[in-house]
Amino acid sequence: MSRILNVASVAAVGMTVATMLVIAEPGFANDLAAQASLPVATSSSAVPELLQKADLSTETAVDTPSIDDDQADVPDAAPVTAESLAALVAATPRPATLDPELRCLAGAVYFESRGESLVGQLAVAHVVINRAESGRFPASLCGVVHQPSQFSFVRGGKMPAIRESSTLWSNAVAIAQIARDGSWKNQAPGALFFHARHVSPGWRKTRIAQIDNHIFYR
């Protein structure tokens, strides 16, 4: 029994000495611990490095937010299509309020060609649009229509009164929209000028087409 107590006492003394060496001589204690395969106390400053080396992370599934139906792209409304220009005019919705540019274009169609066929009216509308896009005339539709000495129906820089309840005006508005949208083929492409067939201004311009009672040039 006394022998067992002696062995335990020696072991306790050895552990006390080892502890004192760790506190008194850190470098020596590390060597001693390495030889004895004992764990070495680590300072708090080294803890983050150990945590970085440790695989403590867990994978978390991240749900990709879905696009609500309200946020999804809404396709543009399908353009109005028809088998004839007359059918397209009938199917074209008339806006409750005309913007100034559309009103000027429709006014030119109404006063210059309301007695012509729809094809002829469309050609007149395109002359106004072509001028605005040419760089040779005012850059807006209203500027083209109100340019002095160009359209005889403009008086004192203004249009005459229009019977807006008439079918002729309704057709002119539809033709103006169709021309501006480019939704029907123009039979006088690139035309910048036109005159009535019964006059002969002697223009040295390239003749493009004759539609009803108008001859178109560029």
DAJOKA-V61151 format. One record per pair of residues at least 4 apart in sequence whose ideal C-beta (glycine too) atoms are under 7 Angstrom apart, sorted by the first residue. I is the first residue (numbers start at 1). J is the second residue. Records with the same first field share a line. If there is no record, write none. Layout:
# DAJOKA-V61151
I->J, J
This chain:
# DAJOKA-V61151
1->5
2->6
3->7
4->8
5->9
6->10
7->11
8->12
9->13
10->14
11->15
12->16
13->17
14->18
15->19
16->20
17->21
18->22, 32
19->23
20->24
21->25, 28, 29, 32
22->29, 41
25->29
26->30
27->31
28->32
29->33
30->34, 40
31->35
32->36
33->38, 40
42->46
46->50
47->51
48->52
49->53
50->54
51->56
67->71, 72
79->183
80->88, 91, 92, 183
82->87, 88, 91
83->87
84->88
85->89, 118, 119, 122, 184
86->90, 118
87->91
88->92, 178, 183, 184
89->118, 171, 174, 175
92->174, 177, 178
94->170, 173, 174
98->102, 103, 106, 173
99->103
100->104, 142
101->105, 140, 141, 142
102->106, 176, 177, 180
103->107
104->108, 141, 142, 145
105->109, 125, 128, 141, 176, 179, 180
106->110, 172, 173, 176
107->111, 145, 159, 162
108->112, 124, 128, 145, 151
109->113, 121, 124, 125, 172, 175, 176
110->114, 162, 168, 169, 172
111->153
112->124, 151, 153
113->120, 121, 124
114->168, 172
116->120, 121, 212, 213, 214
117->212
118->122, 171, 175
119->123, 187, 211
120->124, 211, 212, 214
121->125, 172, 175
122->126, 175, 178, 179, 184, 186
123->127, 186, 187, 188, 191, 211, 216
124->194
125->129, 175, 176, 179
126->130, 179, 186, 188, 191
127->131, 191, 192, 194
128->132, 141, 144, 145
129->133, 141, 179, 180
130->134, 190, 191, 192
131->137, 144, 192
132->137, 138, 139, 140, 141, 144
134->192
137->144, 147
138->143, 144, 147
139->143
140->144
141->145
142->146
143->147
145->151, 154
146->154, 157
153->159, 160
154->158, 159
155->160
162->169
163->169
164->169
167->171
168->172
169->173
170->174
171->175
172->176
173->177
174->178
175->179
176->180
177->181
178->183, 184
187->209, 211
188->208, 209, 211, 216
190->208, 218
191->208, 216, 217, 218
192->218
193->203, 205, 217
194->214, 215, 216, 217
195->199, 201, 215
196->213, 214
197->210, 213, 214, 215
203->217
205->217, 218
206->217, 218
207->215, 217
208->216, 217, 218
209->216
210->215
211->216
